[in-house]
Amino acid sequence: MGSVLGFPGIDPSDAAIGARLKHWREARGMSVEDLARRLDITPEEERRAEAGRSHLDSLHIGAATTALRLPLWALVSDTRAY
């Protein structure tokens, strides 16, 4: 992504995954700190991921779906995969 005035841009797919991650974390009643621990990242990295300012790789997405008891599609799509 490009930048404006030296600020890094936000990738739309990272922003969408981050918004879904925050939605499901809150729906499950899990704290940022608890989810970050389960993903083996810092709480600040977790907050940046939820804001779309950090990219979660496939291992982190898989760990998040396991921790939140979700099917994979719940973080990568708004449409059910089945």
C-alpha positions in Angstrom: 0.0 0.0 0.0 1.1 3.6 -0.6 1.4 6.2 2.0 0.3 9.8 2.6 2.7 12.2 4.2 4.9 9.4 5.3 2.2 7.5 7.1 1.9 3.8 6.0 -1.3 2.9 4.3 -3.8 0.3 5.6 -4.3 -2.8 3.5 -8.1 -3.2 3.0 -7.8 -7.0 3.6 -5.9 -6.5 6.8 -8.5 -4.0 7.9 -11.3 -6.4 7.2 -9.7 -9.3 9.0 -8.8 -7.0 11.9 -12.4 -5.8 12.2 -13.7 -9.4 12.2 -11.1 -10.4 14.7 -12.2 -7.6 17.1 -15.9 -8.5 16.6 -15.4 -12.1 17.4 -13.0 -11.5 20.3 -15.5 -9.2 21.9 -18.4 -11.5 21.2 -16.5 -14.3 23.0 -15.7 -12.0 25.9 -12.0 -12.4 25.5 -9.5 -9.7 26.4 -6.9 -8.3 24.0 -4.2 -9.6 26.4 -5.6 -13.1 26.5 -5.9 -13.4 22.8 -2.5 -11.9 22.3 -1.0 -14.5 24.6 -2.7 -17.3 22.7 -1.3 -15.9 19.4 2.2 -15.4 20.9 2.2 -11.7 20.1 2.2 -8.6 22.3 -1.1 -6.9 23.2 0.0 -3.9 21.2 0.5 -6.1 18.1 -3.0 -7.5 18.7 -4.5 -4.0 18.9 -2.6 -3.0 15.7 -3.9 -6.1 13.9 -7.5 -5.3 15.0 -7.1 -1.8 13.7 -5.8 -3.1 10.3 -2.4 -1.6 10.8 -0.6 -5.0 11.2 -0.7 -8.1 9.0 -1.5 -11.4 10.6 0.1 -14.4 8.8 -1.8 -17.6 8.2 -0.4 -19.2 11.5 -1.8 -16.3 13.5 -5.1 -16.4 11.8 -5.3 -20.2 12.4 -4.4 -19.7 16.1 -7.0 -17.0 16.4 -9.8 -19.2 14.9 -8.8 -22.0 17.3 -8.6 -19.6 20.3 -12.0 -18.1 19.5 -13.6 -21.4 18.4 -14.4 -20.2 14.9 -14.3 -21.7 11.4 -11.6 -20.2 9.3 -14.1 -18.4 7.1 -15.2 -16.3 10.0 -12.1 -14.2 9.9 -11.4 -14.1 6.2 -14.9 -13.6 4.7 -18.3 -12.2 5.6 -19.9 -15.1 3.7 -20.2 -18.6 5.1 -18.1 -21.1 3.4 -20.7 -23.8 3.6 
